[in-house]
Amino acid sequence: MQRRRLAAFISLVLASFTPPLIPFSVLSAPPKTPNQTVECEILVTGAGLAGVATAYEGLLAGRTVCMTEITDWMGGQISTQGTSALDERRTQRLQLFFSRGYLELRKRIADKYNGNLNPGDCWVSDSCFLPHDGHEILYDMLQDAAKKGRGQLKWFPATVVKQLEISRAGSQQAIQGAIAIQHRPAAGVPPLNTLPLSQTIEDSYRYENSARLNKEILRFVPLARREARHKWYVVDATETGELIALADVPYRLGIDARSYLEPSASSGTSDPYCTQGFTYTFAMEATEDPIGHGIPPFYSQHSAYYSYELPRLASFPLVFTYRRIWSPKDGEPMSFGGINFEAPVPDDISMQNWTWGNDYRPGTAVDNLIYTRAQLQASGQLLPGNWLGGLRTESLRKAEEHAIGYFYWLVTGTTDSQLGDGVKQPQPNNRYLSGLDSPMGTVHGLSKYPYMREGRRIIGRPSWGQPEGFTVWEIDISRRNYNDDYYRQTLSPQMYRRLKIALAGLETINAIASTKPPEQIARRTRSTIFPDSVGIGHYAIDFHPCMTKSPPELPGNTEREGERQGAGEAYPFQIPLRAMIPQKIENLLVAGKSIATSHIASAAYRVHSFEWSVGAAAGTTAAFSLEKAIAPYQLVDDLPRREPLLEQLQYRLQQNNNPTAFPDTSIFNLDWDDWR
């Protein structure tokens, strides 16, 4: 039965993968009169954790919040992307030092499972749970926030933004409206989530009805009753930075050029094609009896990639329990590679998210997932009415195959690309979970949307010390001392000395005047403290590097050389408001992974609690700006001089239990090692 179901799904995946031969400009028609006009005070695009947190704070502030999402679930990482294992640092978790909404989320997860925050008994996190429950919990949280704050939530699932209406006012521009498309199944066709994303994404962005989807055209506009110039705010909380591409504001993709600010960069020049790998997750269930599994027809194209990666991880029970999301019975105690866990037992459910497994890691101009600005121009997607999501559909399709192949390798494979022969053993007592009632909520069993680790990243407005545009860089957060030979040999003497001076902290003036060798200049023991901090985060700089050659699964392919050089521990860090404010557009805020960080810094600014914190900051800032009738950039445009309104915003965040700094982490406190 399982073999037939997997074979049927494979046929479904392969059925309509014919690359489009018609230019984008022909495929996209201009919109007709919208079917519905919707008024908002805050328009949030993307219902991942950052988007939900934005809506949560906006609703508690009594605002009318519209929220769109390409899938039909809220939650992003913890639901639609399937990574329902909260990434948290131990010291932050022990003190429960998180945003108020994130604490509420953790409490409701525990309440859902009768007081158990970790119903999966996973070992990667203190909380692993079922993705569909993540959506339900967040939906209830927003309903309760609307009641408590007397706000109004207008929720638009299965909806994508197609066009922005942008007007110019002096040197600034503003979004006056947004055209979106909401889709639903056409009459007589299977429900949403039957087909994988690669087969539906371009259709969902076209105005015309299709054989699969019926469309409704929506126009989002500010509340008519507001008389102020700043009538509403739009927040890009999408997973890849769609609105910043549509608005055509300055942004970066991929690797930043090596500099004293980004000394561990793997390249002396920027490379927009090498972003972190993305992952279609899936769920598998341990069974009492072995199950036969049919070989996917594309398996041979991907089989040479899969691996347990490291000897200390080369254990199937270890990998299964790593992100086990449901475990109704206790298993026998086990230990492998210094990690203790309970062995899998029948009915346990594991979510798979593995670097040398279902990660898909393109990194060249012919297979990169997120189109660059030049690629968008060449494809016509930046022309009015031609936007199709800005992703390479073929890479989505290959990633879907890659994930299915990884499951087949887990249950039948006997080779390991990194560890050689004799390591991998078949594990037939497992089944692939699929169906609308499965943990991922899809007929095909893959997550509704891939887990995205990196998207387009804005370049903030020019600021003191950063005249070309504000960015949070590697040296703003890394714990590395940079005294090893790699940096002395890779960086020029001038660049190396400038790096050490930039890390001197309170001794900067003495360092500039000093004749000491650079490696003798004392390094500050903290991250950069930003005067405009509106949130917090703490996580290691964690890389899933792109691969060197195309396609990523090519036998013998390697990770891009040097990409892991910047990986390592980070100090607890802050979220500066300047990192959330793009250039040119005065009423657009950015939340989620598209804030102004470098390639290396973004590897830490991407996990669950950070997304909530930056979303809470975006929602609070939007509500505050509505109240004060200002644009967000006016809160920071006089820095480093005092900004009284910024101080009021920060006070409001802190009073609402949305922290903007970690305890005892001032420039004078040298005990930051307490935060590990």
HUURBEL-V778052 format. One line per field, one symbol per residue. phi: phi as a letter, one per 20 degrees, with the letter a starting at -180 (. if undefined). psi: psi as a letter, one per 40 degrees, with the letter a starting at -180 (. if undefined). burial: # if it has 9 or more other ideal C-beta (glycine too) atoms within 8 Angstrom, else .. A space follows every 50 residues. Layout:
# HUURBEL-V778052
phi=???
psi=???
burial=???
This chain:
# HUURBEL-V778052
phi=.fffffffffffffgcedgfdeggfefdeffefgfbdcebdcdddodfff fffgfgffffeneeddcdbfedceplgebfemeecfecegffffelecff ffffgfffffffdlndfcfelfdebebcbegffgffffffffffffffem ecdddcflccedbdedddcmedcbeeaceccddbffgndgfgmeefgfec ffffeefffcfdcedcedcecfgfffeffeeacddedffcmfffffflef bdcmfeffbfecfegebfcfbfeedffdbeebdccfcfdfcecffffegf fdffefafncgfdebfgfffegcfdbbfcfdffcbblndeaeffcgnfcd edbcgecefdcfbcfecgfeffffffffenfefgndfcomdefffgffff fgffffgffgecfcccfddnfneedfcfebceebofeegemcfenegfbf fdebcfcfdffgbfncfepfbedgffcfefemeffgffeeefgfffffgf ffdfmfegffffefdfggfeffefdaefedfdfcacabaffddcffefdd fgeggmfcfggnfegefqfcfgcddfgffddffmeeddddcmfeffcfgf fffdebegffgffffffffffffffffelcegfffcfdgefgcgffffff ffgffeldfdbeflcefeeddfffed
psi=dddddddddddddedfghhhehiddddhiiiahidhhhhidhhhhhfadd ddddddddddefihhhhihdaeiiebdecdeegfhhhiidddddefgiid ddddddddddddffehegeefieeiehhahddddddddddddddddddef ahhhhgifhihdihhhihgbeiiiheihhihhiiiiheiiiiediiddee ddddeidiiaddhiihhihhiihdeheidgdiihhhfidefdddddefih iiiahiihiedgeeieieiiheegiiiihhiiiihhidiihihihidedd dedediiedideeghdddddedfhehgeiiiihihhfehhihiiiheihh hhghdfcehhgifieeeidhhiddddddeeeeiheehfeeihdddddddd ddddddddddeeieihddeaiedhiigefiihhiideidefideeiidii hhehaihihiihihegeehhihideddieiefeiddddddiidddddddd ddeebeedddddeieiideehhhifiihhhefheiiihiihhhgiiidih idehheiiihhededeiaiiihiihiddeehiidhefhihiaeeigiidd ddedgeiddddddddddddddddddddefiiddeeeeeieiigddddddd dddddefgieiiiffieehefeedg.
burial=.##.###.##.##...#......#..##..#..#...############# ###########.#########.##############.##.###....### ######.###..#...######..#.#########.#######.##..#. #.##.###########.....####.##########......######## #######....############..#...#.################.#. #################..##################...#.##.#.##. .########...###.###########...#..#.#....#####.#### ####.#########..#######.###..###..################ #############..####....#...###.###...############# ###########.#..#..##########...#....##..#...###### #####.##..#......#..#.##.####..##########.######.# .###..#.##.##..##################.################ ##########################...####.##..#...#.###### .###.#.#####..#...#..#..#.
